[in-house]
Amino acid sequence: MNTLSKDLYDNSFKIAILDMYLGEPNQGKPGIYSIIHDFCAENNLKPIIREYDTRGKGDVPDLNYDAYISTGGPGSPIDSEGSQWEEAYFSFIEKLRQHNRLYPKKRKLLFLICHSFQIFVRHYGLGKLSKRKSTSFGIFPIHKTADGKEDRYLKDLPDPFWAVDSRDYQITEPNEKALLLMGSKILCVEKLRPHVRLERAIMCMRFDQEIFGTQFHPEANVEGMLTYLQNPEKKKYIIDTYGEDKYYDMLKKINDSDKIILTRDTILMNFLKEANTIRKNNYMAYVQEVQR
């Protein structure tokens, strides 16, 4: 029995995490791990997770995983254009896209979060990437487009749904021609701000049938957010920067079951569910071939 079939037989679920955090402390990766472990526990799977220091060392995975998650991260998503690590990153993405074109029954799924979402849009010219006038930080409503209301990862969420947003950059001004050529769809936009005469940022896209991305943080969970907000330095920074009302409003919203808890339990879970379905179908096809 070859390695792939043995992994499938053992109920192993192989996931690669492309780490964009440059070694900085964060709540993103623990949130991703938590979701993966919860999903695997619910589905009697053995998670096999490997991290790749993509932004720090240019490390990228091969195509022997069942799912790929590319994280958020600090700093500018503009300044790295043309860097060696980006060359390695987009070479991997092109290999994944080519694999999906050649082997549609064995397709590989990729989820992009925040920083990864932004550099993907910039690289493929799907919209305008720019620095915001001020940081977006908080728990905000995310509004679905018509396509978003039908998308298989989002359809279980209300409109609007709530998510953690933490970014200094934004994607606006979609390139309709480039979107059409790639087969991409805009699924969500940021909260409506009638008093601000600025275009609403694109918050979620399905780039193709296998690559999905959010500019918000669907991996955020209650434990991680509480740890972050209750850190004395973080608390002082948030109050000094955004005001006391913002701080206590976030604390209140964290525990609401219809806000980040629901988002955390839906979007990435649906992504993993689809990746696991593909894994199981591949194993069944293997078994049928062996039995012939």
Phi, psi and omega in degrees: 000128182286173186299315182299311182295324179294318178301317180294317180299323181280002184064029177281137179241107189265123184230132176256132176250119177269108191273120180252014189271354178055032178079001181283143177301142184201163175258356184293307182296316175302324178295320178295314179301318181300316180295315180300313182294321177296316180298314182294323178296320180291335186245015177055047180246154176257109181286132172240106188244132174230134177267145175237124180281075188291311185284331181276318186237358182075018180284136177224154181279170170269192184258027182261019178254161179273336180204156182227133177233123181252123195279174166283185180178168183277169171081189188275130173274003180262317189293340184275000181302128180086359181288162180296320182293325177292323177300316178295320182297310183283338170295318176299314182297320179293323176296320179295317180295321178294318177303316182294328177289322184279327185231070185299335178279346179241033186296155181247134183259142180229131178245127182249131181242127171047265182302317179295319176302314184294316181288330177296311180299316180297316183297319183265007175064036184272350180185178181267126176257126182211163177280138177287158175292330176211158181294137170266118183214121178154191175250111191236157172287139177246128187257132180278147166274179176301319177293324180295326180293338181258351186292141187291339177273339188251345191297338180278356180262151176288172176233111003279163168248173186246145180206160175281130179237128180210097185200151176254355183235169182207157173251123176224183174048067181301142177269097188300322180295314180295322178298317181295318181296323180275343185080030184270152178227136174278124186254332183212152174230164184286175183303147177287130178233083185300334183277353181247122183272062178226150179294141179288139181286149174280125187253345182201138179218146165259108186286321168204193185291344182248342184245124186229143181213152176231145174269349173264186185245092180287348181275351184298136179231171184298313184299314181294318180292321178295318177302316180295310186288332182271354172295124185306320180292318180293318179301312180299317181298314182296315180294318179294324186273316189247346179102157182293325181298318179298317181300310184285335174294319177296317178302320181293317185286336184304317187269000178290124185294341182263012183244246188291335177297315180295317179297316179299324183273004186241299195292302180292330176298317178294324175299312180294324178299316179293317179298322179290324176299317177298316179302313181294319179297322178295322179293318179297321177295322178296314181299315180297323179293320180295325184282348181290000000 
